[in-house]
Amino acid sequence: MLSLQFRRKKHHMKSKAFSPFWMPIYAFFLTILVGGLLLKLDICHPGKELSFLDAVFTATSAVCVTGLAVVDTGSFFSRTGQSVILALIQLGGLGIMTYASLVIYLLGKKVSASDRIAVSQTLIHDPSFNIGKFIVGVVTAVLSIEALGALLLNIMDPAGFHPFSAIFHSISAFCNAGFSLYSDSLTTWKNHLGINSVFMALIIMGGLGFYVMTELWQKFQNFIRRRKTEVSAHALSWHTRIVLETSAFLIIGGGVAIFFAESLKVHKVEGAMVNEITALFQSVTCRTAGFNTVDISGLTNISLLIMIGLMLIGGSPGSCAGGLKTTTFRTWLGFIISKIKGHSQVKVGWYALSEESVNRALTLLTLASVILGSAIILLSITEGSHLPHSEVRGHFIEITFEAISAFATVGLSTGVTPDLSGPGKGIIIFLMFVGRLGPVWLLTAINSWQREPRYRLPEDDLPLG
């Protein structure tokens, strides 16, 4: 009997270890390891030394589409090394986006999400859903958008964006990776409206999510048909409307806030002047893209705090972007408003959220706070704990910015990345990996190992506040 129970338990643990929501974790880990080994090869950086830790750091940053770099991508790596990084970016961006899009599609189809594994298995047997066609559609759309972006960049500046550079930056922008072949990122084109517009469009589209992009394309087709048949198109879905409204608010509001924050002082740092275009670009790139058109270290602390908030929120579900996601932000905001007004339901847009959705969002926020808080404390220990406060003024906000940039897979930095210690790089690698998988994935993967207790405890209240 004991032997039978042991075999059942072993089989149960094995099935959970290979559940669909653990597969991306294994796939990302393996891709990072292979990418690190490839980048360690001399052909990727002839005559230059790259430690295995730095190779793994670069591979993690590429696969997790973050953009933090310990060495300059354009000057340190050869064309082969840059091609490896580009391939890792494309694999990382497409891999997580297609899988996340699948889950968002399921939720949009009103399939129960109480057990994510059961949802995936159920859909495979759903004759109305063609997974292969869906994934092919994602890949085709992504490659088409990236090709168009590369073409536009090459047309606008053939010298700065020669064919390889144009392809590299277009893929990096759409995948929200932030890797650039130029040491100063995009500061050369900070006032070029066309170049800025292409990059912002790629970043925004990559951060909206394939589910939203698909619906917008369908609505556009309906609009064209309406002109011919005079049949009105249906309104946008609740999910798409929330994503678009929240994204627009964060982009415009963030741009205005950064512009006014930088207008409060006269800059003494060359290249850090912020106008309307650069302020809007920084707001967009904070949505986990990682490019910059001004020197981040030259911005005011107020701007850095605004950018930290934008980075933490990130993009939308089912996209190449990281962060806690716009829907989580709207849920949290709706929760706060409902408590202030004394309402029992949390309203977001047209509907009230289920208690399960609210609890999931609050759990994600708590989990992210614990992970980031612990990482910031550890980075404070590894990156200057032996120095007095008088010698490290401003260092705390720099490592906080770095940690959140890594966790939200943004890639913006005040310049501390190359100077991180070995343990510090390890912490950033962990943050990029966890952040790219996303709090939803981490929480779901952890929950897949748990069992709901078959009993209920007596309940009581504690005095709070």
HUDA-V376093 format. One record per residue. N is the residue number from 1. SS is DSSP state (a for helix, b for strand, c for the rest). D_FIRST is the distance of its C-alpha to the first C-alpha in whole Angstrom. Layout:
N/SS/D_FIRST  N/SS/D_FIRST
This chain:
1/c/0  2/a/4  3/a/5  4/a/5  5/a/6  6/a/9  7/a/10  8/a/11  9/a/12  10/a/14  11/a/15  12/a/16  13/a/18  14/a/20  15/a/21  16/a/23  17/a/24  18/c/26  19/c/27  20/a/31  21/a/32  22/a/31  23/a/33  24/a/36  25/a/35  26/a/34  27/a/37  28/a/39  29/a/38  30/a/39  31/a/42  32/a/43  33/a/42  34/a/44  35/a/47  36/a/47  37/a/47  38/a/50  39/a/52  40/a/52  41/c/54  42/a/57  43/a/58  44/a/57  45/c/60  46/c/62  47/c/64  48/c/62  49/c/59  50/c/56  51/c/53  52/a/49  53/a/49  54/a/51  55/a/50  56/a/47  57/a/49  58/a/51  59/a/48  60/a/46  61/a/49  62/a/50  63/a/47  64/c/46  65/c/50  66/c/51  67/c/54  68/c/54  69/c/56  70/c/56  71/c/59  72/c/61  73/a/60  74/a/63  75/a/65  76/a/62  77/c/60  78/c/62  79/a/62  80/a/59  81/a/57  82/a/58  83/a/57  84/a/53  85/a/53  86/a/55  87/a/52  88/a/49  89/a/51  90/a/51  91/a/47  92/a/46  93/a/48  94/a/47  95/a/43  96/a/43  97/a/45  98/a/44  99/a/40  100/a/42  101/a/44  102/a/41  103/a/39  104/a/43  105/a/44  106/a/40  107/a/41  108/a/45  109/c/43  110/c/42  111/c/38  112/c/36  113/c/35  114/c/32  115/c/30  116/a/32  117/a/29  118/a/29  119/a/33  120/a/33  121/a/31  122/a/33  123/a/36  124/a/35  125/c/35  126/c/38  127/c/41  128/c/44  129/c/43  130/c/43  131/a/42  132/a/44  133/a/47  134/a/46  135/a/46  136/a/49  137/a/51  138/a/50  139/a/50  140/a/54  141/a/55  142/a/54  143/a/56  144/a/59  145/a/59  146/a/59  147/a/62  148/a/64  149/a/64  150/a/64  151/a/67  152/a/69  153/a/68  154/a/70  155/a/73  156/a/74  157/c/74  158/c/74  159/c/74  160/c/72  161/c/69  162/c/70  163/a/67  164/a/64  165/a/65  166/a/65  167/a/62  168/a/60  169/a/61  170/a/61  171/a/57  172/a/57  173/a/58  174/a/56  175/c/53  176/c/54  177/c/54  178/c/57  179/c/57  180/c/61  181/c/63  182/c/66  183/c/66  184/c/67  185/c/65  186/c/67  187/a/70  188/a/72  189/a/72  190/c/72  191/c/75  192/c/74  193/a/73  194/a/72  195/a/70  196/a/68  197/a/68  198/a/66  199/a/64  200/a/63  201/a/62  202/a/60  203/a/58  204/a/58  205/a/57  206/a/54  207/a/53  208/a/53  209/c/50  210/a/50  211/a/49  212/a/52  213/a/54  214/a/53  215/a/54  216/a/58  217/a/58  218/a/58  219/a/60  220/a/63  221/a/63  222/a/63  223/a/66  224/a/68  225/a/67  226/a/68  227/a/72  228/a/72  229/a/70  230/c/71  231/c/67  232/c/66  233/c/63  234/c/60  235/c/60  236/c/57  237/c/54  238/a/53  239/a/50  240/a/53  241/a/56  242/a/54  243/a/53  244/a/57  245/a/59  246/a/56  247/a/57  248/a/61  249/a/61  250/a/59  251/a/62  252/a/65  253/a/64  254/a/63  255/a/66  256/a/68  257/a/67  258/a/67  259/a/70  260/a/72  261/a/70  262/a/71  263/c/75  264/c/75  265/c/76  266/c/78  267/c/76  268/c/77  269/c/74  270/c/75  271/c/73  272/c/72  273/c/74  274/c/72  275/c/74  276/a/73  277/a/71  278/a/70  279/a/68  280/a/67  281/a/65  282/a/64  283/a/62  284/a/61  285/a/59  286/c/58  287/c/55  288/c/53  289/c/56  290/c/57  291/c/61  292/c/64  293/c/67  294/c/68  295/c/68  296/a/65  297/a/65  298/a/69  299/c/68  300/c/68  301/a/65  302/a/65  303/a/65  304/a/62  305/a/60  306/a/61  307/a/59  308/a/56  309/a/56  310/a/56  311/a/54  312/a/51  313/a/51  314/c/51  315/c/51  316/c/50  317/c/46  318/c/46  319/c/48  320/c/49  321/c/50  322/c/48  323/c/48  324/c/46  325/c/48  326/a/51  327/a/48  328/a/47  329/a/50  330/a/51  331/a/48  332/a/49  333/a/53  334/a/52  335/a/50  336/a/52  337/a/55  338/a/53  339/a/53  340/a/56  341/a/57  342/c/55  343/c/53  344/c/50  345/c/49  346/c/49  347/b/52  348/b/52  349/c/55  350/c/55  351/b/51  352/b/49  353/c/46  354/c/43  355/a/41  356/a/38  357/a/41  358/a/43  359/a/40  360/a/39  361/a/42  362/a/42  363/a/39  364/a/41  365/a/44  366/a/42  367/a/40  368/a/43  369/a/45  370/a/42  371/a/42  372/a/46  373/a/46  374/a/44  375/a/46  376/a/49  377/a/49  378/a/47  379/a/50  380/a/53  381/a/51  382/a/51  383/c/55  384/c/57  385/c/56  386/c/58  387/c/61  388/c/63  389/a/63  390/a/67  391/a/66  392/c/63  393/c/65  394/c/63  395/a/60  396/a/58  397/a/59  398/a/59  399/a/55  400/a/54  401/a/56  402/a/54  403/a/50  404/a/51  405/a/52  406/a/49  407/a/47  408/c/49  409/c/49  410/c/53  411/c/54  412/c/58  413/c/58  414/c/61  415/c/61  416/c/59  417/a/56  418/a/58  419/a/58  420/c/55  421/c/53  422/a/50  423/a/48  424/a/50  425/a/49  426/a/45  427/a/45  428/a/47  429/a/45  430/a/42  431/a/44  432/a/45  433/a/42  434/a/40  435/a/43  436/a/43  437/a/40  438/c/41  439/a/40  440/a/38  441/a/36  442/a/35  443/a/34  444/a/32  445/a/30  446/a/29  447/a/28  448/c/26  449/c/24  450/c/24  451/c/22  452/c/24  453/c/23  454/c/22  455/c/25  456/c/28  457/c/30  458/c/34  459/c/36  460/c/40  461/c/43  462/c/44  463/c/48  464/c/48  465/c/51
